Amino acid sequence: MALLAASLCLAAGCTTAPAPDPTASIGPVRELTARETALLHDAEQILVRDCMRQHGFRYFPLPRNPVPENRSFPYVIDDVAWARRHGYGSDIQRRLAELDEADPNRRYYNSLSPAQRTAALAAINGERPVGLSARLPSGGVMARSDRSCTSAAERELYRDLPTWYRVEHVTDDVVGLWRGQVAGDPAFRAAVGRWAVCMREHGYGYTSPALARAELTRPDQPAGRDREIQVAVAEATCATSTGLAATATALDQHYASQVRRQYAPEFATRQRLELAALPRAGATVSADRGTTTQ
Amino acid sequence: MRTLRTILVGLAAAAALAVPTSAQAAGPTPGAPDGGNSIAFDGNLYAYRDPGFIGLCGAWSWHSSYWPTGCRNQASSIWNNGYPATLDDVNLYWGSSYTGAWACISQGDYWGDLTLGIERFSWGAGLPGYMEPVNNNVASHKWVTTCHQ
């Protein structure tokens, strides 16, 4: 895979010179496991609930993945079995909308008086979106209140809330940037061209997976479930047979690695804060289990 | 299309927002937005024609595939003051009917001054509008599970 990425990089005319590691002085960090990420989520939800309770409101912790089949295919659907079940995922979107309508927090909020709603909203989001800010690599400054139950929960877990807010937003934001670099790479565009030829052979005239998805998921012109699935299955089949899926994966790894080097201090700081928060998260979840099982 | 005067008024309001006054520190006056600079507290996505909560032009508790005239392609500050639920983050789309590239704004987050022109539709590479400025350019929005894509 490294060889493939290197050759793609040559095709794209980029450089591969290793950048100095600016994280060296921060201390050892690593990616979190899926279990650890779930633990942080669960702990934050418990802390938000406790904070809302202190303000006199009920709060029902939100699951991290309310519909586990919900998957993101940022470049192209490459799982034929998934496409056969879900098409472009309109069934999953419907399910999420149903869950949202029945969401206990939504129902609780709607049951409150206008004055109580105002107070509940101020408790969860803060009275004004000021106090925290992050300059995004894609441009602009995002801001949020530092006086809210969301912020209180994150402060309890990560301690340095302003830094947490900034590095979380920066590291999430750059994903969109490297995906743009992938989409602009000549190797990706060539693979999309092969994919479009394959799609024509299946009877579909879409010139890119992005445009196919846009067309098939238009709310004002529903494609119909059968057609949605047929096109999605063709998309996934062609993604594999033309090498688009493999090219996209290799380029994603290449550009992700480049951007992660560029923003190494932010990624390292995020990991450092997350790793330091794990014991606190574990204690929060354990204490809550002890309380709820008594 | 906004005039230079309204832009200057907006910038002044944004400056006021960035440095809270004692009145602001005591908290805003809650209630329904009035199209002026009041702060809205009923769990919606809010769009304003000018920076800093000035000129409310849209408030939505659900998706909108076609922002109304006067707000569509004219919003210069946007606040997700939604309440936590399954769908509580918001994708802001370049095109109507959730088409084209998008930006995402998490629950509680606020874009206070889009007139600087540096905020971009940074998701949806390969779609129309990708990396174009968000200012005066949002046409539709959809509530989603997360901005962490």
Contacts between the chains, C-beta under 8 A, distances in Angstrom:
chain1	res1	chain2	res2	distance
A	48	B	84	7.6
A	59	B	84	7.4
A	62	B	84	6.2
A	62	B	85	7.6
A	62	B	86	7.2
A	66	B	86	5.3
A	66	B	145	6.7
A	70	B	145	7.1
A	72	B	149	5.7
A	74	B	149	7.3
A	96	B	86	5.9
A	96	B	87	6.2
A	96	B	145	6.3
A	97	B	87	7.2
A	99	B	86	4.4
A	100	B	85	5.4
A	100	B	86	4.0
A	100	B	87	4.4
A	100	B	143	7.3
A	103	B	85	4.2
A	103	B	86	4.9
A	105	B	83	6.4
A	105	B	84	5.1
A	105	B	85	5.2
A	106	B	83	7.0
A	106	B	85	4.3
A	106	B	86	7.8
A	109	B	43	6.3
A	109	B	83	4.6
A	109	B	85	7.9
A	114	B	42	7.6
A	117	B	41	7.2
A	117	B	42	6.3
A	117	B	43	6.7
A	118	B	30	4.3
A	118	B	31	7.7
A	118	B	41	4.3
A	118	B	42	7.5
A	120	B	83	7.2
A	121	B	41	5.1
A	121	B	42	7.3
A	121	B	43	5.7
A	121	B	81	6.5
A	121	B	83	6.2
A	122	B	27	7.8
A	122	B	30	7.4
A	122	B	41	6.5
A	124	B	83	6.6
A	124	B	84	6.3
A	124	B	108	7.6
A	125	B	81	5.6
A	125	B	107	7.0
A	125	B	108	4.2
A	126	B	108	6.9
A	127	B	27	5.0
A	127	B	28	6.0
A	127	B	39	7.4
A	128	B	17	7.5
A	128	B	20	7.4
A	128	B	24	6.7
A	128	B	28	6.3
A	128	B	39	6.4
A	129	B	79	6.0
A	129	B	81	7.7
A	129	B	108	6.7
A	129	B	109	6.9
A	129	B	110	3.4
A	129	B	112	7.5
A	130	B	17	6.5
A	130	B	18	7.3
A	130	B	20	6.4
A	136	B	119	7.6
A	136	B	122	7.9
A	138	B	119	7.6
A	138	B	120	4.9
A	138	B	122	3.6
A	138	B	131	7.8
A	139	B	118	3.8
A	139	B	119	5.1
A	139	B	120	4.7
A	139	B	122	7.5
A	139	B	133	8.0
A	140	B	111	6.4
A	140	B	114	7.2
A	140	B	116	7.3
A	140	B	118	5.1
A	140	B	119	3.2
A	140	B	120	7.4
A	140	B	134	7.3
A	141	B	111	7.8
A	141	B	112	7.2
A	141	B	113	7.8
A	142	B	105	7.5
A	142	B	109	5.3
A	142	B	110	7.3
A	142	B	111	6.4
A	143	B	109	7.0
A	143	B	110	4.8
A	143	B	111	7.7
A	143	B	112	5.8
A	144	B	106	7.9
A	144	B	108	5.0
A	144	B	109	5.1
A	144	B	110	6.6
A	145	B	108	6.5
A	148	B	108	6.4
A	150	B	107	7.5
A	150	B	108	5.8
A	172	B	147	6.5
A	172	B	148	5.5
A	172	B	149	8.0
A	173	B	122	6.8
A	175	B	149	6.6
A	176	B	122	4.0
A	176	B	123	4.6
A	176	B	125	7.5
A	176	B	149	7.6
A	177	B	122	6.4
A	179	B	123	7.7
A	179	B	125	5.0
A	180	B	122	7.2
A	180	B	125	4.0
A	180	B	130	6.5
A	180	B	131	6.7
A	182	B	125	7.1
A	183	B	125	3.6
A	183	B	126	4.5
A	183	B	130	8.0
A	184	B	125	7.3
A	208	B	126	5.7
A	210	B	124	6.9
A	210	B	125	7.4
A	210	B	126	4.1
A	210	B	127	5.1
A	211	B	126	7.7
A	211	B	127	7.4
A	214	B	99	5.4
A	214	B	100	7.7
A	214	B	127	6.4
A	217	B	98	7.6
A	218	B	97	5.5
A	218	B	98	7.9
A	218	B	99	7.1
A	219	B	63	7.9
A	219	B	65	5.4
A	219	B	97	5.6
A	219	B	98	6.6
A	220	B	65	6.5
A	220	B	97	5.1
